[in-house]
Structure formats: structure tokens, C-alpha cells
Amino acid sequence: NITYALTDLTDTDVEEYYRGFANRVLWPICHYRLDLAEYGRKEMAGYFRVNRFFAHRLAPMIQPDDIIWVHDYHLIPLAAELRQMGLKNRIGFFLHIPWPPADILVTMPVHEEIMRGLSHYDLVGFQTDYDLQNFAGYLRREGIGDDLGNGLFDSHGRIFKAGAYPIGIETAAFAEFAERAADNVMVQKTRRSIEGRDMIIGVDRLDYSKGIIQRLEAYERFLTSNPVYQNKVTYLQVTPKSRSEVPEYEHMQKMVAEQAGRVNGAIGTVDWVPIRYVNRSISRTVLAG
């Protein structure tokens, strides 16, 4: 059984912590998009303040033998806040997004505080070896930590482990979805609608890190360079809205829609639409089918 503990955030907290520092500083920095990072003292303070708030809410629920597992960039300082309150529990952290090299990370005014926060975990997990190398490279470059070997690091007076632990989807379960979807009405309608053409499918949250616009441009170039494939393949791009309250995402939504419309207008025919752009979620069953 899983027990959930919920807490409220004020509008100011959401604006400064989530929309501000987490998604307009950490997210673009970790995705190598320095041009999109917008720093503000208020947002930085809000990020650390809300993590402190989470720690104070969480601490009374933690038992001495509990293992704490923290996920993703929104919560990097959480372990440091819990340690400050005297918790000795084992705490692990897993980052679901890339970790940038030192040259990029140091452009963030609070990069030292962020790295200090990671040192308070007992285990820090990254998606790839490259992310892990970037992490270790920062420690060496800034002279704030030593690589002890075997995945162990010494930084800010603590010895902890860091490693690469790639994750993916449950492929067997997804294959079962596909088998069960054979009789789904929407799946059957979609198959009939492409009339024997091949279909390319992209499913991505609306985000500049996904390369959606570049993908549409590549597909257009493929069709114009290989006209024999025109009217023989259709590209379905499913892109649910994401963080629409953040200006960069609202702008991107407009750009993707305009790009799809432009390609369809330039290459499409009365009986063939090159790009089908769906700006909402579709069930896993339908996608698998």
C-alpha cells in the first residue's frame, strides 16, 4: 500500500519555485539552453524556501529506519534541509533529466548551493554515464570534491555514491497494451484513415527539449528531397500541452502549430495530410495500437 501526504503551496510559491527557478532556470540549464534561462533573486529564494517547507512537512512522518528516495530537479535541496533538521536516514536522489558540464552549470549564480545540496544525499543517480562524468568533472574543476573510485565521492565533508542508472518503459506491459488495442474503435478508425500508407508516430510533451520543431523540419526536408514518398507516409505528432503558463512554452505551442500548418499547406493534397498534429493527450492503449 502507498500512503500519500499532500500539502498546499501558495500562488507565490508556485510562481517562484515551480514556474520560476525550477522551470525557467534549472530546466533550461540542464538541457544546455543558456539562452532560455532567466535568473531572478526572488525565484531563487523561492526554490530554496519551498524545499525547506517540504522538509518541515516531511520530517515528522519519517521513521528512524526509513529510506528516503527523492526525485528530480525540483527537489535537489531537500536532503540538505532534512540533514539540517538532524535526520540521519539514508537518502537517495535520482535525476530524470540531463546534467550539464561545468562550463554550463557555473553560469547559474547558485551553482555552488545546488552542488552542495547533492552532496547531502547518500546516493545520487543519473540517467547516463555522460551525466555522471559532468557531475564528477564539476567537482574536479571547482576543487570542491574528490573522486574516490568505485562510484564514491568526497565533497563538502561527506562521502557519498553517484552512478548512472538508465531507466525506460515497461516494454512487456506496453506490448500487452498493443495486443489488447487491436479491437479499439479509435485504433481501427486511424488505421482505415491512413489507407495503407506508412505512419510515423511521435509522442512528446510540448517542450523545447524534445526537438519537435526540428523533427517537423526534417520530415519536410525528407518529403521534398524524396517526392516519391509523398502521399505514401503520414506523420502523427501527439503533443499534449505543457506548462502553458510559462511564456516560452506558449510561444513554442504556436510555433509547432504554425510549422505543421505550413508543411501541410505546402506539400499536402486534398486526400493526404502530411502531418497530423494532436495537441492533447491520447490514451496509452490507443498509442500502443
N, C-alpha and C positions, 0 to 999 in steps of 0.2 A: 504494500500500500504506500501511496505517496501523500504526504500532508503538505499542503500549500500554505504559505504565510504571505498575505498581501499587505501592502501599505500604500498610502496616498502620497503623491507629490503635488506641490503647488504648481500653478502655471509658470511661476518664475523658475522653479526647479527644472521643469520640463524644458523651458526655453534655454536656460543657461547650461544645464548639464547634458541633456539629450540632443536637442536640436543645435545647440551651440558648440560646446567643446567636443563632445563625442563625435558628432556627425559633420562638423564644419572645420575641425582641426585634426583629430586623431584619424578619422576615416580617410580623408584625402592624403594625409601624410603617409599613412601605412600603405596606400595604393600609389605612392610616388607622384601624387598630383599636388605639387607645391603651389601651382597656380590657383588652386581652388581653396587653399587653406586660409581661413580668416581668424586671426588671433584677436582676443579681447580679454582684458584682465577680469572683467565681470564673469565671462563664460568659464574661464579657467578656475576661478574661485568657486563657481557653482558646481563644477565637476568634482572637485575635492570635497566640497561641503556635502553633496548628496551621498557620496561614498561613505563619508563619516556618519551620516544619518542612517544609511543602510546597516552599517556596522553596529550602531547602537540599538537598532531594532532586532538585529540578528543575534547578538551576543547572549541575551537572556535565554534563548532557545537552544543554545549549544551545550551538549553534554561533554564531560572531560574526554571521553573516548571517541567522540565524533570525528570523522574525516570530512573536511570541507572541500568542496570542488567548485571553483569559481570559473565562470565562462565569459570570455571575450572582453573587448577593449573598453566597454562601458564601465568595467569594474576593476581595473588594474590596481587602484589604491586600496582596495577593500582589505587585503591581508594586512597591510601596514596599519590600518585603522584598528583591526582586531588585535594585532600584536600590541598596539598602544594601550589597549584596554586590558592587557595581561593574558590573552589567550595563548596557550601553548600547543594547541591542536595542530595536527598535520593539515596543511592547506595546499591544495594543488590548483593550478591555473592552466586553462587551455585557450589559446588564441585562434579564432576561426578565420582570421584574415591574414594577409602577408605582414611580415615585419621588415621595415626598410633598413638599408645600410646606414652607417653612421653619418655619412655626408648629408643625408636627407633628414635623419632624426634630429640632428643638432640644430636644424632650423627652427625647431619648436622651442619656444622660450622655457618651457618647464620639462625639457627632456631629462634633466637630472632627477627630478622628482618622480617622473614616470619610471625610470630605470631603478631608482631606489625602491619604488613600490613593488616591482617584480622580484627584487631580492628577498622580500619578506615571505615569499612562497617557498615551500619545500620542494615542489616540482613545477617547472614551467614547461608547457608543451606547445610546440609549433607545428604547423602543417607540413613544412618541408625542411630538408637539410639546409637549403639556402637561407631560409628564415633564421634557423639556428646559427648559421655562420654569421649572419648580420648581427645577431644579438651578441655573440662572442666577440665579433670584431669591434663593436662599440665599446665593450668593457676594456679591451686592449688599448684602443685608440685614446680613450679618455682617462686611462690609467686608474680605473675605479674597481678593477676586478681581475682575478687570475683564473685561467682555465687549468683545473687540477687534473684533467683527464678523466676518462670513463664517464663523461657527462656531468661531472661535478664542477661547480664554480664557487669562488670565494669573492664576495662583494659586499661592501657596506657592513662588514663584521659578521656576515652569515655565510654558511656553506649550504648550497642547495643544488639540486639537479635540474638540468634542462635537456630536452631532447626533441626529436622530430617524430610525430605520431600522426601520419596521414589518415584522414577519415574519408568515407564515401557513403553511398546509399546502400540500403539492404537490397542487393540485386535479386536475390531469390524471391523476396516478397514482391518486388516490382514486376518480376516475370509472372507471378501469380495474378497480379492485377491485370496484366496484358491478356492472359488466358480468359479471365472472367469477363473482360471487356468486349469479347467478340460479339455478344448479343446486345450491347449497349446501343440505344437508339441514336444517340449523338455520334458515336463512332461509325455506325453504319451510314448515317447521312453524310458524314465527312468523306468517307471512302467513295461513296457514289458521286459526290460533288467534284472530286478531282478527276473523274472519268479516265482512270487508267494512267494518269500522269504520276511521276515520282513526286514525293513530298519531302522537303527538308523542314525539320521542326526545331525551333529554338524556344526554350522556356527560361526566362530570366526575369528577376526582379528589375524594375526600372532603375538603373543605376549606371553612372558613368564608368564604373569599374568593369562592367560586363562587355564593353566593346560593341554594343548593339548598332550604333550608327556606322561604325567601321564594317560591321558584318553586312549591313544593308548595301553599303557602297561596294563591298567585294562581290556580293551577289549580282548587283547591277553590272559590274565590270565583267563578270563571268558570262552573263547573258549577251552583252553587247559584243564581247570578243568571240563568243561561240553561239552565233544565232541559231544553229541547228537545234539547240536546247530550248529555244523559246517555244512556248506553248507545250513543252514536254515536262516541265518541272514547276512546282509551286512551293513557295517558301512561307511556312506558317510561323509567325513570331508571336508568342504569347508573353506579354509583359505586363504583369499586374502593377498598378500604381504603387509608389513607394515614397514615403517622406515628402508628400506633395507640399507640405508647409515650408519646406526648405527651398529657397529660390532656385538653386542650381538644378534641383530635380524637376521643378515645374518647367524650367526652361528646356530641360532635356526631353521631357514628355512632348513638348511642342515640336522640338527638332526631329524626334523619331517619327511622329505622325506626318510631318511635312515631307520627310525623306521617303517614307513609304508611299505617300500620295504622289510624289514627283516621279518615282520609278514606275508606279502603276500607270500614270498618265503618259509617260514617255514610251513604254515598251508594251504595255498590256493591250489586249484586243477585246472585242465585245464578248468573246466566250472564254477569255482567260485572264485572270488577275495574277500577276507575278508574285505579289506579296499580300498575304492575309495577315493583317496586324490586329491582334486582340489585346485590348488594354484592360483586361480584368483576369481574375483567377479562373482556372479550369480544373476540375477535379482530377485527382491522380488516376482514377480509373479511366477517364476519357483520354488523358495524356498517354497512358500506357497502351491503350488500344490503338 
